[in-house]
C-alpha cells in the first residue's frame, strides 16, 4: 500500500452541487492537501435517468467556482460497470455470494410481512443455501452478498469513534440486479479499492453503508480505507437542512454574490474548528486541517454569519481584485448581464474609483451591484418613493442654495465635503438636510455610499446636470 493519502469526492449528479456536498468536497480536498496527497473525483452516475451531461457539468462548475481542484481525470462509475460485475462473479466463485431466484411477488410478501410485524425489512435468506438446480424456470437471478450472520462489524471512525454493528442486523444485500446492473454498495467498494483511496470522508448518513462496504472489502481480502463520517448540516433552527434554510446548489450562492474564499472559510467552520479561529485564509485552513478537528454534532447553517463573513472578505479584498470578482459575478446575477454589457473602459474606471465606498457597506456582490446602480442611471434620474419624499420635504430648496456652492468648489471628496459643511454652518442647517437631497438626486434612492464619494465618482458635469434636472 502507498503511504500517500488519497481521498475522493463522489457526488451523484442530481443537477447541481449541493451545499452539503460542497463541504464534503472541501474536507476531502483540505485533508489531501494538508497531507501532500491527492483528491480524486468520481461521478456516481449509475442512475442513468438523473445522470445527464448538464448535471455533471454543474458539479464540475460548482467545484471550480469554490476553488477546489481534483487530481487526474474525472472517473465515471457507470463506465466501470463491467469491473463491478467481474468482482460479483469473483465473490460467487469464492462462495461469498449466491444467486437469488426470488420472484417480485415473494419479495413483496416479505415486505408486507415485515410491515405487519412492525420490523425493518430484511431479506429472509430463502436462496442463501438452496441448490440453484431447484430454481424456477424463466426467472433471471439477482446476485446477493453472503453477509456474515454471527459476530459484529466494527468501524473505527475518525469522527464517530468506534461504531459496532451486529451482523445479524445486516441482511444479504443485492450486489448485482437481475438485469446485470451492479448496485451502489458493490460499485463504491470496487471503485475506492481500484482508485487506491486511503481515506473516505463523507456524510454520517453513510454509516450503515460503511458496515456493508466493510464486509465486502473483507470478503475480497482488500484493505479497508480509514473512514470519517461527518455530521450533517442543520438549519439555524436545528431542523434538518432544507431549501428554506439554504440547502441550495453552490451556484445559487454564486448568484447571491458570495465570494468563493468566504464560502470556503464558512463551510470549513461548519463542523470543523481550529481553536477559536473564525476567520482564516485557505492556506491556513490547509495547514491546520485534521480529521480530529471535526465535531460529532450537526452544525447549523446561518445566513447571517455567512453574510457578515462575506462582508469582511469584501472589505479586505483589494479594490482591483474585488472589481474583477464583481465582473465575473455579473453573468450569474439577475440583471447582471445587462449591466455587464454597459461596462466600457470609462465605466470600469468609475467602478474602481467607487469601490472603496461601495464595499464599505455591502455584504455581498449583489448588494454591491445594487449600490452601484447610480453610476449606470440615465438622466433624468427616476426617484423612488423615499427619494421623492425627501425632495418634497424641503429637498428642492436645499439644493437651490447648494448649487452655487458646488459650482464653485474644487471637485474632489475633501473640497466638496468642506464646502457643504461650511454652507451648513453658515445657514444653520443640519448636514443631513443637505446630504439627503443630494443623495436622492444623485442615486434616486435614500441609501448609497458616502455622498461625497458619489459626487466625486460621478464627476462635476454629471453631478451638476443631475441637480439641474431635479430643480426643473
For each residue, the residues with C-beta under 8 A, 3 or more apart:
1: 198 223
2: 6 196 198
3:
4: 35 36 37 38 198
5: 31 32 35 36 37 38 198 199
6: 2 32 37 38 39 40 195 196 197 198 199
7: 28 29 31 32 37 38 39 40 197 198 199 200 201
8: 28 39 40 41 42 192 195 197 200
9: 21 24 25 28 29 39 40 41 42 63 70
10: 41 42 43 44 77 188 191 202
11: 14 17 18 21 25 43 44 59
12: 43 44 45 47 50 51
13: 43 44 45 50 51 52 55 56 58 59
14: 11 18 50 55
15: 50 54 55 58 249
16: 55 58 59 62 248 249 250 251 252
17: 11 21 22 25 58 59 61 62 63 66 249 250 251
18: 11 14 21 22 247 248 249 250
19: 22 23 233 241 246 247 248 249 250 253 267 301
20: 23 24 203 232 233 241 247
21: 9 11 17 18 24 25 59
22: 17 18 19 25 26 62 63 66 250 263 267
23: 19 20 26 27 230 233 267 270 271
24: 9 20 21 27 28 201 202 203 230
25: 9 11 17 21 22 28 29 39 63 66 68
26: 22 23 29 30 66 68 264 267 268
27: 23 24 30 31 201 228 230 272 289 294
28: 7 8 9 24 25 31 32 39 199 201
29: 7 9 25 26 32 33 39 68 69 70
30: 26 27 33 34 268 285 286 289
31: 5 7 27 28 34 35 37 199 201 289 290 291
32: 5 6 7 28 29 35 37 38 39 71
33: 29 30 36 37 39 286 289
34: 30 31 286 287 288 289 290
35: 4 5 31 32
36: 4 5 33
37: 4 5 6 7 31 32 33 198
38: 4 5 6 7 32 71 72
39: 6 7 8 9 25 28 29 32 33 68 70 71
40: 6 7 8 9 70 71 72 75 195 197
41: 8 9 10 63 70 74 75
42: 8 9 10 74 75 76 77 191 195
43: 10 11 12 13 51 56 59 74 75 76 77
44: 10 11 12 13 77 184 187 188
45: 12 13 48 51 56 76 77 78
46: 51 77 78 81 181 182 184 187
47: 12 50 51
48: 45 51 78
49:
50: 12 13 14 15 47 55
51: 12 13 43 45 46 47 48 55 56 78
52: 13 55 56
53: 56 57
54: 15 57 58
55: 13 14 15 16 50 51 52 58 59
56: 13 43 45 51 52 53 59 60 74
57: 53 54 60 61
58: 13 15 16 17 54 55 61 62 249 251
59: 11 13 16 17 21 43 55 56 62 63
60: 56 57 63 64 74
61: 17 57 58 64 65 251
62: 16 17 22 58 59 65 66 249 250 251
63: 9 17 22 25 41 59 60 66 68 69 70 250
64: 60 61 67 68 69
65: 61 62 250 251 254 260
66: 17 22 25 26 62 63 250 260 263 264
67: 64 260 261 264 282
68: 25 26 29 39 63 64
69: 29 63 64
70: 9 29 39 40 41 63 74
71: 32 38 39 40
72: 38 40
73:
74: 41 42 43 56 60 70
75: 40 41 42 43 79 80 191 195
76: 42 43 45 79 80
77: 10 42 43 44 45 46 80 81 187 191
78: 45 46 48 51 81
79: 75 76
80: 75 76 77 83 84 187 190 191 194
81: 46 77 78 84 85 181 182 187
82: 85 86
83: 80 86 87 190 194
84: 80 81 87 88 176 182 186 187 190
85: 81 82 88 89 176 180 182
86: 82 83 89 90
87: 83 84 90 91 186 189 190 220
88: 84 85 91 92 97 143 175 176 182 186
89: 85 86 92 93
90: 86 87 93 94 220
91: 87 88 94 96 97 143 145 146 175 216 219 220
92: 88 89 95 96 97 98 99 143
93: 89 90
94: 90 91 97 219
95: 92 146
96: 91 92 145 146 219
97: 88 91 92 94 143 144 145 146 175
98: 92 127 128 132 143 144 146 172
99: 92 127 132 135 141 142 143 144
100: 123 126 127 141 142 143 144 172 174
101: 127 132 135 136 139 141
102: 106 107 126 127 142
103: 106 107 136 139
104: 107 108
105: 108 109
106: 102 103 109 110 126
107: 102 103 104 110 111 123
108: 104 105 111 112
109: 105 106 112 113
110: 106 107 113 114 121 123 124
111: 107 108 114 115 121
112: 108 109 115 116
113: 109 110 116 117
114: 110 111 117 119 120 121 122
115: 111 112 118 121
116: 112 113
117: 113 114
118: 115
119: 114 122
120: 114
121: 110 111 114 115
122: 114 119 171
123: 100 107 110 126 144 171 172 173
124: 110
125: 128 129 171 172
126: 100 102 106 123 130
127: 98 99 100 101 102 130 141 144
128: 98 125 144 146 172
129: 125
130: 126 127 134
131: 134
132: 98 99 101 135 141
133:
134: 130 131
135: 99 101 132 139 141
136: 101 103 139
137:
138:
139: 101 103 135 136 178
140: 178 179
141: 99 100 101 127 132 135 178
142: 99 100 102 174 176 177 178
143: 88 91 92 97 98 99 100 174 175 176
144: 97 98 99 100 123 127 128 172 173 174 175
145: 91 96 97 172 173 174 175 186 212 215 216 219
146: 91 95 96 97 98 128 172 219
147: 167 170 171 172 173 212 215
148: 151 153 167 215
149: 167 168
150: 167 168
151: 148 167
152: 164 165 166 167
153: 148 164 165 167 170 211 214 215
154: 162 163 164 165
155: 160 162 163 165 207 210 211 214 227
156: 161 162 226 227
157: 160 161 162 163 207 210 227 228 229
158: 226 227 228 291 292 294
159: 204 228 229 230 231 291 294 295 296
160: 155 157 163 204 207 229 296
161: 156 157
162: 154 155 156 157
163: 154 155 157 160 207 210 211
164: 152 153 154
165: 152 153 154 155 169 170 208 211
166: 152 169
167: 147 148 149 150 151 152 153 170 215
168: 149 150
169: 165 166
170: 147 153 165 167 173 211 212 215
171: 122 123 125 147
172: 98 100 123 125 128 144 145 146 147
173: 123 144 145 147 170 183 185 212
174: 100 142 143 144 145 177 183
175: 88 91 97 143 144 145 182 183 185 186 216
176: 84 85 88 142 143 180 181 182 183 186
177: 142 174 180 181 182 183
178: 139 140 141 142
179: 140
180: 85 176 177
181: 46 81 176 177
182: 46 81 84 85 88 175 176 177 186 187 190
183: 173 174 175 176 177 186 187
184: 44 46 187 188 209
185: 173 175 188 189 209 212 213 216
186: 84 87 88 145 175 176 182 183 189 190 216
187: 44 46 77 80 81 84 182 183 184 190 191
188: 10 44 184 185 191 192 209 213
189: 87 185 186 192 193 213 216 217 220 222
190: 80 83 84 87 182 186 187 193 194
191: 10 42 75 77 80 187 188 194 195
192: 8 188 189 195 197 200 225
193: 189 190 196 197 217 220 222 223
194: 80 83 190 191
195: 6 8 40 42 75 191 192
196: 2 6 193
197: 6 7 8 40 192 193 200 225
198: 1 2 4 5 6 7 37 225 226
199: 5 6 7 28 31 225 226 227 228 291
200: 7 8 192 197 210 225 226 227 228
201: 7 24 27 28 31 227 228 230 291
202: 10 24 206 228 229 230
203: 20 24 206 229 230 232
204: 159 160 207 229 230 231 232
205: 232
206: 202 203 209 210 229
207: 155 157 160 163 204 210 211 229
208: 165 211 212
209: 184 185 188 206 212 213
210: 155 157 163 200 206 207 213 214 227 229
211: 153 155 163 165 170 207 208 214 215
212: 145 147 170 173 185 208 209 215 216
213: 185 188 189 209 210 216 217
214: 153 155 210 211 217 218 224
215: 145 147 148 153 167 170 211 212 218 219
216: 91 145 175 185 186 189 212 213 219 220
217: 189 193 213 214 220 222 223 224
218: 214 215 221 222 224
219: 91 94 96 145 146 215 216
220: 87 90 91 189 193 216 217
221: 218
222: 189 193 217 218
223: 1 193 217
224: 214 217 218
225: 192 197 198 199 200
226: 156 158 198 199 200
227: 155 156 157 158 199 200 201 210
228: 27 157 158 159 199 200 201 202 291 294
229: 157 159 160 202 203 204 206 207 210
230: 23 24 27 159 201 202 203 204 271 294
231: 159 204 271 295 296 297 298 299
232: 20 203 204 205 240 241 298
233: 19 20 23 241 247 270 271 298 299 300 301
234: 237 238 239 240 241 245 298 299 300 301
235: 238 239 240 241 242 244 245 246 300 301
236: 245 300 301 302 303
237: 234 245
238: 234 235 300
239: 234 235 242 245
240: 232 234 235
241: 19 20 232 233 234 235 245 246 247 301
242: 235 239 245 247
243: 246 247 248
244: 235
245: 234 235 236 237 239 241 242 301
246: 19 235 241 243 301 303
247: 18 19 20 233 241 242 243 301
248: 16 18 19 243 252 253
249: 15 16 17 18 19 58 62 252
250: 16 17 18 19 22 62 63 65 66 253 254 263
251: 16 17 58 61 62 65 254 255 332
252: 16 248 249 255 256
253: 19 248 250 256 258 263
254: 65 250 251 257 258 260 329 332
255: 251 252 332 333 334 366
256: 252 253 364 366
257: 254 310 329 333 364 365 366 367 368 369
258: 253 254 262 263 306 310 364 365
259: 262 263 310 313 314 317 325 365
260: 65 66 67 254 263 264
261: 67 264 265 281 282 313
262: 258 259 265 266 306 309 310 312 313 314
263: 22 66 250 253 258 259 260 266 267 306
264: 26 66 67 260 261 267 268 282 285
265: 261 262 268 269 279 280 282 285 309 313
266: 262 263 269 270 305 306 309 310
267: 19 22 23 26 263 264 270
268: 26 30 264 265 272 280 285 289
269: 265 266 272 273 278 299
270: 23 233 266 267 299 301
271: 23 230 231 233 294 295 298 299
272: 27 268 269 289 293 294 295
273: 269 277 293 295
274: 277 280 285 288 293
275:
276:
277: 273 274 280 284 288
278: 269 309
279: 265 309 312
280: 265 268 274 277 284 285 288
281: 261 284 285
282: 67 261 264 265 285 286
283: 286 287
284: 277 280 281 287 288
285: 30 264 265 268 274 280 281 282 288 289
286: 30 33 34 282 283 289
287: 34 283 284
288: 34 274 277 280 284 285 293
289: 27 30 31 33 34 268 272 285 286 293
290: 31 34 293
291: 31 158 159 199 201 228 294
292: 158
293: 272 273 274 288 289 290
294: 27 158 159 228 230 271 272 291
295: 159 231 271 272 273 299
296: 159 160 231
297: 231
298: 231 232 233 234 271
299: 231 233 234 269 270 271 295
300: 233 234 235 236 238
301: 19 233 234 235 236 241 245 246 247 270 306
302: 236 305 306
303: 236 246 306 307
304: 307 308
305: 266 302 308 309
306: 258 262 263 266 301 302 303 309 310
307: 303 304 310 311 363 364
308: 304 305 311 312 363
309: 262 265 266 278 279 305 306 312 313
310: 257 258 259 262 266 306 307 313 314 363 364
311: 307 308 314 315 362 363 364
312: 262 279 308 309 315 316
313: 259 261 262 265 309 310 316 317
314: 259 262 310 311 317 322 359 362 363 364 365 368
315: 311 312 359 360
316: 312 313
317: 259 313 314 321 322 325 359
318: 321 322
319: 322 323 352 355 356 359
320: 323 324 352
321: 317 318 324 325
322: 314 317 318 319 325 326 355 359
323: 319 320 326 327 348 351 352 355
324: 320 321 327 328
325: 259 317 321 322 328 329 365
326: 322 323 329 330 351 365 368 369
327: 323 324 330 340 343
328: 324 325 331
329: 254 257 325 326 332 333 336 365 369
330: 326 327 333 336 337 339 340 369
331: 328 336 337 340
332: 251 254 255 329 336
333: 255 257 329 330 336 365 366 369
334: 255
335: 338 339 369
336: 329 330 331 332 333 339 340 369
337: 330 331 340 341
338: 335 341 342
339: 330 335 336 342 343 369 376
340: 327 330 331 336 337 343
341: 337 338
342: 338 339 347 376
343: 327 339 340 347 348 351
344: 347 348
345: 348 349
346: 349 350
347: 342 343 344 350 351 375 376
348: 323 343 344 345 351 352
349: 345 346 352 353
350: 346 347 353 354 375 457 458
351: 323 326 343 347 348 354 355 358 372 375
352: 319 320 323 348 349 355
353: 349 350 456 457
354: 350 351 357 358 372 375 449 453 454 457
355: 319 322 323 351 352 358 359
356: 319 359 360 453
357: 354 360 449 450 453 454 457
358: 351 354 355 361 362 368 371 372 449
359: 314 315 317 319 322 355 356 362 368
360: 315 356 357 449 450
361: 358 367 371 449
362: 311 314 358 359 365 367 368 371
363: 307 308 310 311 314 367
364: 256 257 258 307 310 311 314 367 368
365: 257 258 259 314 325 326 329 333 362 368 369
366: 255 256 257 333 369 370
367: 257 361 362 363 364 370 371
368: 257 314 326 358 359 362 364 365 371 372
369: 257 326 329 330 333 335 336 339 365 366 372 373
370: 366 367 373
371: 358 361 362 367 368 374 447 448 449
372: 351 354 358 368 369 375 376
373: 369 370 376 377 443
374: 371 377 442 443 444 445 448 454 458
375: 347 350 351 354 372 457 458
376: 339 342 347 372 373
377: 373 374 381 382 443 444
378: 381
379: 465 466 469
380: 466 469 470 472
381: 377 378 441 442 443 444 466 469 470
382: 377 444
383: 387 388 391 440 444 445
384: 387 388 444 445 446
385: 388 389
386: 389 390 440 445 446
387: 383 384 390 391 439 440 441 443 444 445 446
388: 383 384 385 391 392 440
389: 385 386 392 393
390: 386 387 393 395 436 437 439 440 446
391: 383 387 388 395 396 437 440 441 470
392: 388 389 395 396
393: 389 390
394: 397 398 433 437
395: 390 391 392 398 399 436 437 440 441
396: 391 392 399 400 437 470 471
397: 394 400 401
398: 394 395 401 402 429 433 434 437
399: 395 396 402 403 437 438 441 467 470 471
400: 396 397 403 471
401: 397 398 404 405 423 427
402: 398 399 405 406 420 423 434 437 438 467
403: 399 400 406 407 464 467 468 471
404: 401 407 408
405: 401 402 408 409 419 420 422 423
406: 402 403 409 416 419 420 455 463 464 467
407: 403 404 464
408: 404 405 419
409: 405 406 415 416 419
410: 415 416
411: 415 416 455 456 459 460
412: 415 416 456
413: 416 417 450 452 453 455 456
414: 417 418
415: 409 410 411 412 418 419
416: 406 409 410 411 412 413 419 420 452 455 456
417: 413 414 420 421 452
418: 414 415 421 422
419: 405 406 408 409 415 416 422 423
420: 402 405 406 416 417 423 424 431 434 435 438 452
421: 417 418 424 425 431
422: 405 418 419 425 426
423: 401 402 405 419 420 426 427 429 434
424: 420 421 427 429 430 431 433 434
425: 421 422 428
426: 422 423
427: 401 423 424
428: 425
429: 398 423 424 433 434
430: 424 433 434
431: 420 421 424 434 435
432: 435 436
433: 394 398 424 429 430 436 437
434: 398 402 420 423 424 429 430 431 437 438
435: 420 431 432 438 439 451
436: 390 395 432 433 439 440 446
437: 390 391 394 395 396 398 399 402 433 434 440 441 470
438: 399 402 420 434 435 441 442 451 455 467
439: 387 390 435 436 442 443 445 446 447 448 451 454
440: 383 386 387 388 390 391 395 436 437 443 444 445 446 470
441: 381 387 391 395 399 437 438 466 467 469 470
442: 374 381 438 439 448 451 454 455 458 463 466
443: 373 374 377 381 387 439 440 447 448 454
444: 374 377 381 382 383 384 387 440
445: 374 383 384 386 387 439 440 448
446: 384 386 387 390 436 439 440
447: 371 439 443
448: 371 374 439 442 443 445 451 454
449: 354 357 358 360 361 371 453 454
450: 357 360 413 453 454
451: 435 438 439 442 448 454 455
452: 413 416 417 420 455 456
453: 354 356 357 413 449 450 456 457
454: 354 357 374 439 442 443 448 449 450 451 457 458
455: 406 411 413 416 438 442 451 452 458 463
456: 353 411 412 413 416 452 453 459
457: 350 353 354 357 375 453 454
458: 350 374 375 442 454 455 462 463 466
459: 411 456 462 463
460: 411 463 464
461: 464 465
462: 458 459 465 466
463: 406 442 455 458 459 460 466 467
464: 403 406 407 460 461 467 468
465: 379 461 462 468 469
466: 379 380 381 441 442 458 462 463 469 470
467: 399 402 403 406 438 441 463 464 470 471
468: 403 464 465 471 472
469: 379 380 381 441 465 466 472
470: 380 381 391 396 399 437 440 441 466 467
471: 396 399 400 403 467 468
472: 380 468 469
